[in-house]
Amino acid sequence: MRKKEIEKVRVFSLGGVGEIGKNMYGVEVDSDIFIVDAGLKFPEEGMFGIDVVIPDITYLEENKERVKAIFLTHGHEDHIGGISYVLRKLQIPVYGTRLTLGLLEEKLREADLLGRVTLKPIDANSIVMFDQTSVSFFRTNHSIPDSVGVAVHTSQGAIVYTGDFKFDQTPVDNYRADIGKMAKLGNDGVLCLLSDSTNAERPGYTGSEKAVGAEISKVFSSAEGRILIATFASNVHRIQQVFDAAQEHDRKMAVVGKSMVKVVDVANTLGYLHIPQDMIISSQDIDQYDDNKIAILTTGSQGEPMAALSRMAKQAHKQVSIRPNDTVIIAASPIPGNETSVSKTVDLLFRAGANVIYSGQRKIHVSGHGSQEELKLMLNLMKPKYFIPVHGEYRMQTAHAKLARDIGIDNDHIFIVDKGDVIEFQEGQHKGVGKVHAGNVLIDGLGVGDVGNIVLRDRKLLSQDGILVVVITLSKATKQIVSGPEIISRGFVYVRESEELIEESVKRAKDIIEVSVRANSVEWSSLKQSIRESLSQFLFEKTKRRPMILPIIMEV
């Protein structure tokens, strides 16, 4: 490896700052670009019809010959969910641990990319060499096995990204955080640390997964009927605890939900789950067993309308419906923004007669992210010269920055960045802030990026005041009205109860056409605009609503 004494090092984020999810960070060492993670996030309120949101990688596409590799810290959707979209644009190798790549392979298979992408397995002791730098890894605790942090080594010091982490002293799988390696990185010199800010507002320490396992076992011991457990499909540690409790209390387990089935299958095949033989049964066979001998592991902990748990609560699932005497455990806390949907699902479950146990009642969930004392420990181990709080909303980044100041990092060495901000270092010193193109790409069905702000604005208008379609047919020869105007209302008013309003709207549209014909100035665009403006003003005066008005003029 050739390591130059003077390099230009740039650090930037394409996602994961000012938001929860969509993590994607870049490190440039002279001309080489290294990417860490490529996640997605779920749509915010107001993103009507959008399925998921991924980072805008225009900057990487414009510099594709410089992008050397992408490194994955762990297998959660907010870190690997966007990678199949990225790999359609960039031909680069992907480095990750065995479980992370195992979960990724499923995504690549769905996207018809498997076999066309180079996947390179690493572990916490791997070192990947490039012309100008090397990349190393260190173990972290999180709610999924095989989580690692990433260090990009330069002559100015290391750029370290922690990934998602906490310090769990009693981890479920004995996969312990590599504190010694973190301390060595700090002693060797960390130029800049990018650290997880998710729980930066939460004082103290995050609880251990071991405590959750004990609580789940207590629920199993007291439940008289069926037990349904909803959790994140990728929370492999929680899934193992559920299987352990089922084995302890002699219950068969059915796995329901497409993503849950996939994760259990991959993790079990790779040896990250230890499931007794013959424990798993098909969801179609549930009714063949007594209720007190069945447990059901499912998706839907976030109240997603189409997820399995929500459909069970609505009695709309093919195999499983919630019934009285069921015990439902929601072993996850709501992602910010999902509180309302989770609350609605819990309410539906209670209406169906279930006994619902959810976060806040009993300790059936702990976060996978470190709280303030753990974040300070990471800062003290790494001893970074510069610090960038990432993975969190702005208030979380600000809280993390305060923790860094409390442990002695100078305020002018802490950067709260937005998407696209570039922090540049030369000779170990900060040399200013630049900008690269960054933003959101919205996925709607099979469409990638074809829904932008204008389409979202139209969808918002439609959701608020509806649409009014005005259909008029003119004679091509005489320009006289042959039929219409006919008015179609959707989401604005109920036509049968608003006849006067509709009749007056028809009259106004007809008058505009006739005036134009008499003036011999039938120009389609101006005619449509006149109808739109006249009806918009009239309807607002009468209803204080502004429906989208769509004039359609045809010639015969």
Number of C-alpha atoms within 10 A of each C-alpha: 9 10 14 13 9 13 19 17 28 23 23 25 26 29 32 27 28 18 21 23 26 28 29 30 24 21 22 21 20 14 14 18 21 18 21 24 28 31 26 28 24 21 17 13 9 12 20 16 14 18 14 20 25 30 26 21 23 15 13 20 14 9 14 15 14 15 21 18 17 23 23 28 27 28 28 23 21 23 25 26 24 23 23 23 17 20 19 12 13 19 16 17 15 22 22 25 22 20 23 24 22 19 21 23 19 16 18 19 12 10 13 11 16 16 10 11 17 12 18 13 15 20 17 19 10 13 14 12 13 14 10 17 18 17 19 21 26 22 24 27 27 28 24 22 28 22 29 28 26 22 23 21 22 23 19 21 21 25 25 27 23 23 26 25 27 28 26 24 15 14 19 22 14 11 17 17 22 17 17 11 17 25 17 13 23 23 13 13 19 24 25 26 25 22 24 28 30 28 24 27 16 14 12 13 17 20 21 19 25 18 16 21 22 14 17 23 19 13 18 22 13 9 16 14 20 24 26 23 24 24 22 21 23 22 20 24 20 26 25 21 22 23 22 18 22 24 16 12 15 15 23 20 24 20 20 21 15 13 15 23 16 16 22 20 13 18 21 15 13 13 10 19 21 14 15 11 6 8 14 16 15 12 15 11 10 20 11 8 12 11 17 17 17 21 29 23 23 25 26 25 28 25 24 17 15 13 19 25 33 27 21 22 23 16 16 15 16 11 14 19 17 26 19 14 16 23 25 25 23 27 25 21 20 17 13 11 14 17 13 13 17 23 14 15 23 24 14 19 24 17 15 19 15 23 20 18 18 20 15 9 8 14 18 24 24 19 18 22 25 29 25 22 18 21 25 18 16 24 23 17 18 25 24 26 19 23 27 26 26 34 28 23 17 19 15 24 28 19 18 30 22 16 19 24 14 12 13 12 20 13 14 10 16 20 19 16 19 19 23 22 20 22 21 19 21 14 14 19 14 17 14 11 15 13 13 16 13 19 16 18 18 26 19 16 10 8 10 14 14 12 16 12 11 9 13 16 14 13 17 15 15 18 15 15 17 19 20 23 17 23 18 20 18 18 13 12 8 9 18 15 18 15 12 15 24 17 18 16 16 15 13 19 19 12 15 8 9 10 12 11 15 20 15 14 22 18 11 16 26 17 13 15 23 15 12 15 16 11 9 10 12 15 10 12 10 12 17 19 14 16 21 18 11 14 22 18 13 16 17 12 11 9 11 11 15 21 24 20 19 17 20 14 16 14 13 9
